[in-house]
Each structure stands twice: as structure tokens, then as C-alpha cells.
Amino acid sequence: NIKLTLPEEYVAIFGGELMSQQLNTDKTKTLLVKSDLPLREFSLSVSKDYKQFTGTYDGIKINSYYLKGDEFGAKKAFEFARSLMGYYSGQFGKYPYKQFSIAPVYLGYGGNQCSGMIFVDTRLYRLPRFLIRYFEFIISHETGHQWWYNIVGNNKYKEIWLDEGINSYWLLRYFQNKYG
């Protein structure tokens, strides 16, 4: 359980589920975040510039956040994550959490897996459209870690390589299934 207070105009992206939000008299808000299932870590991204596109897959709320001008990328990120979830759920079992979030952040590389969410470098949302498959690869790869890093589990701080092999193998199987 996390209790988070921040300025009311800010949007917080996190693993877990928003249980309540309270507006305070000092122009802040307090969020209560909880997960019924274990998370390997609590990750958080906060910005007053975040906008949100939300959809569902099999009862799972998928939040795809974006910055101004990046709505196309957010919708594609949602589609790519939903598609990968469908394939992995059929192969390995349903994604057990109630929500999943995609957070654009400033990274020095493509993306990073976190419990219940992924970080994606903001520059990828602005790639030329002919590179959409690379964007799909990053979104799908990081989403796939929800099974191999978060659910099956390993210590990504000490053994980051451990789930990369199996995640990469199954990602290739997913793309073969999807595109031939």
C-alpha cells in the first residue's frame, strides 16, 4: 500500500491500482495505491503534462499515457500491449493484475520493465511512421516482461539478464504468429 501526496495538477503513473483519491485544501491530492497481488517493486512516474488513453483487454485496464502531440503513439502502444497480452495469456495464463500502464519517460534507451507498468523513452513516440514495427517491438518486449520478470520473477537489479533470453524467445514466437 502506498499513500502518495502531490500537487493536484500532476498525474502519477504507477504499478498497482488506484483505490482512492482525495483533494486536499492545500491544492494537493492524496492517492492511495494498492495491489492485491505481490509486485517486485513500486515504480512511479509523475508529470503535470501527462495525458491518458485507456482501454481494456479481458477485464484488464490498460492505461497508455502520452505527452502533448503523442496521442497516435499512445493509441498504438495500447494496441501493441493488448495484442501481446492476448498471445501471452493464451500461452502462459492470464495476466493476473487488474491494470497495466505504459509511461513515457526520458530514458537513454528504448524501454524498461517494472511491476504492473513499463517505461518507454519519449523519443519513440515521435519516430517516423515507417518505424512503427520498432515501436511495436519495444512495447511488446517490455510488456512481455510482465510474465517473465514480474510474475515468474527474478531480481532485475542483480540478474537483469536472467529473463531477457526467455522473453526475447517468446517475443519472436509472438511476431512469427502475428506476421508469419
C-alpha positions as CSV (number, residue, x, y, z in Angstrom):
1,N,0.0,0.0,0.0
2,I,1.3,3.4,-1.0
3,K,0.0,6.8,0.1
4,L,1.2,9.5,-2.2
5,T,0.6,13.2,-1.9
6,L,1.4,15.5,-4.8
7,P,0.2,18.8,-6.4
8,E,-3.3,18.4,-7.7
9,E,-2.4,19.2,-11.3
10,Y,0.1,16.3,-11.5
11,V,-0.6,12.9,-12.9
12,A,1.0,9.8,-11.3
13,I,1.7,6.6,-13.2
14,F,2.4,3.5,-11.1
15,G,2.2,-0.2,-10.8
16,G,-0.8,-1.2,-8.7
17,E,-4.3,0.1,-8.5
18,L,-5.7,3.5,-7.5
19,M,-8.0,2.8,-4.6
20,S,-8.9,6.4,-3.7
21,Q,-8.0,10.0,-4.5
22,Q,-8.6,12.8,-2.1
23,L,-8.3,16.5,-3.0
24,N,-6.8,18.5,-0.1
25,T,-7.3,22.1,0.9
26,D,-3.6,23.0,0.2
27,K,-4.0,22.3,-3.6
28,T,-2.6,18.8,-3.3
29,K,-4.2,15.4,-3.7
30,T,-3.5,12.2,-1.9
31,L,-3.6,8.9,-3.7
32,L,-4.0,5.5,-2.1
33,V,-2.4,2.9,-4.3
34,K,-2.7,-0.8,-3.6
35,S,-2.0,-4.2,-5.2
36,D,-3.8,-7.3,-4.2
37,L,-1.0,-9.4,-5.7
38,P,2.7,-9.0,-5.0
39,L,4.7,-6.5,-7.0
40,R,8.5,-6.9,-7.4
41,E,9.0,-3.1,-6.8
42,F,7.0,0.1,-6.8
43,S,7.7,2.3,-9.7
44,L,6.4,5.8,-10.3
45,S,6.4,8.5,-12.9
46,V,4.9,11.9,-12.3
47,S,4.2,14.8,-14.6
48,K,1.7,17.6,-15.0
49,D,2.0,17.1,-18.7
50,Y,0.7,13.5,-18.9
51,K,-2.5,12.8,-20.9
52,Q,-4.1,9.4,-20.9
53,F,-5.6,6.9,-23.3
54,T,-7.4,4.0,-21.6
55,G,-8.8,0.7,-22.9
56,T,-9.3,-2.8,-21.7
57,Y,-8.3,-6.4,-22.5
58,D,-10.2,-9.3,-20.9
59,G,-11.1,-7.1,-17.9
60,I,-7.7,-5.6,-17.5
61,K,-7.5,-1.8,-17.6
62,I,-4.6,-0.7,-19.9
63,N,-3.5,2.9,-19.4
64,S,-1.4,4.3,-22.2
65,Y,-0.1,7.7,-21.2
66,Y,1.4,10.3,-23.5
67,L,2.7,13.8,-23.8
68,K,1.2,16.6,-25.9
69,G,1.3,15.6,-29.6
70,D,1.9,11.9,-29.0
71,E,-1.6,10.6,-29.0
72,F,-1.1,8.4,-32.1
73,G,1.8,6.7,-30.3
74,A,-0.2,6.2,-27.1
75,K,-3.0,4.5,-29.1
76,K,-0.5,2.3,-30.9
77,A,1.2,1.4,-27.6
78,F,-2.2,0.4,-26.2
79,E,-2.9,-1.8,-29.3
80,F,0.5,-3.4,-29.2
81,A,0.3,-4.2,-25.4
82,R,-3.2,-5.5,-25.8
83,S,-2.2,-7.8,-28.7
84,L,0.9,-9.2,-26.8
85,M,-1.3,-9.7,-23.7
86,G,-3.7,-11.8,-25.8
87,Y,-1.0,-14.0,-27.1
88,Y,0.9,-14.4,-23.8
89,S,-2.3,-15.0,-21.9
90,G,-3.1,-17.9,-24.3
91,Q,0.4,-19.3,-23.9
92,F,1.1,-18.8,-20.2
93,G,-2.0,-17.8,-18.4
94,K,-4.0,-14.7,-18.0
95,Y,-2.3,-11.5,-16.8
96,P,-3.3,-11.6,-13.1
97,Y,-3.3,-7.9,-12.3
98,K,-6.2,-5.5,-12.7
99,Q,-4.4,-2.9,-14.6
100,F,-1.3,-2.2,-16.6
101,S,0.3,1.2,-17.5
102,I,2.6,2.4,-20.2
103,A,4.6,5.5,-19.1
104,P,6.5,7.8,-21.5
105,V,9.7,8.9,-19.7
106,Y,13.1,10.3,-20.7
107,L,15.5,7.3,-21.0
108,G,18.8,6.8,-22.6
109,Y,17.4,3.7,-24.3
110,G,14.1,2.2,-25.6
111,G,12.2,0.9,-22.5
112,N,12.2,-0.7,-19.1
113,Q,10.0,-3.2,-17.4
114,C,8.5,-2.5,-14.0
115,S,5.9,-4.3,-12.0
116,G,2.5,-3.5,-13.5
117,M,3.9,-1.0,-15.9
118,I,6.6,-0.2,-18.4
119,F,8.7,2.9,-19.1
120,V,9.1,3.9,-22.8
121,D,11.5,6.5,-24.0
122,T,9.5,9.6,-25.1
123,R,11.5,9.8,-28.4
124,L,10.0,6.6,-29.6
125,Y,6.5,8.2,-29.7
126,R,7.9,10.6,-32.3
127,L,9.6,8.1,-34.6
128,P,8.7,8.3,-38.3
129,R,5.7,6.2,-39.1
130,F,7.8,3.8,-41.2
131,L,9.5,2.7,-38.0
132,I,6.2,1.6,-36.3
133,R,7.4,-2.0,-36.1
134,Y,10.4,-0.9,-34.0
135,F,8.0,0.9,-31.6
136,E,5.8,-2.3,-31.6
137,F,8.9,-4.3,-30.8
138,I,9.8,-2.1,-27.7
139,I,6.2,-2.0,-26.4
140,S,5.8,-5.8,-26.9
141,H,9.2,-6.7,-25.4
142,E,8.7,-4.6,-22.3
143,T,5.1,-5.8,-21.9
144,G,6.3,-9.4,-22.2
145,H,8.5,-8.9,-19.1
146,Q,5.3,-8.7,-17.1
147,W,5.2,-12.5,-17.3
148,W,9.0,-13.3,-17.2
149,Y,10.2,-10.6,-14.8
150,N,7.1,-9.8,-12.7
151,I,5.1,-13.0,-12.5
152,V,7.8,-15.7,-12.8
153,G,10.3,-13.4,-11.3
154,N,13.9,-12.6,-10.9
155,N,16.0,-9.8,-9.3
156,K,16.5,-7.4,-12.1
157,Y,19.0,-5.4,-10.1
158,K,21.4,-8.3,-9.7
159,E,20.5,-10.6,-12.5
160,I,18.9,-8.4,-15.2
161,W,19.9,-10.8,-18.0
162,L,18.0,-13.8,-16.5
163,D,14.6,-13.1,-18.1
164,E,15.9,-11.4,-21.3
165,G,16.5,-14.7,-23.1
166,I,13.1,-16.3,-22.5
167,N,11.3,-13.0,-23.1
168,S,13.2,-12.5,-26.4
169,Y,12.5,-16.1,-27.5
170,W,8.7,-15.8,-26.8
171,L,8.6,-12.3,-28.4
172,L,10.0,-13.8,-31.6
173,R,7.4,-16.6,-31.4
174,Y,4.7,-13.9,-30.9
175,F,5.8,-12.0,-34.0
176,Q,6.0,-15.2,-36.1
177,N,2.5,-16.0,-35.1
178,K,1.3,-12.4,-35.8
179,Y,3.2,-11.7,-39.1
180,G,4.3,-15.1,-40.3
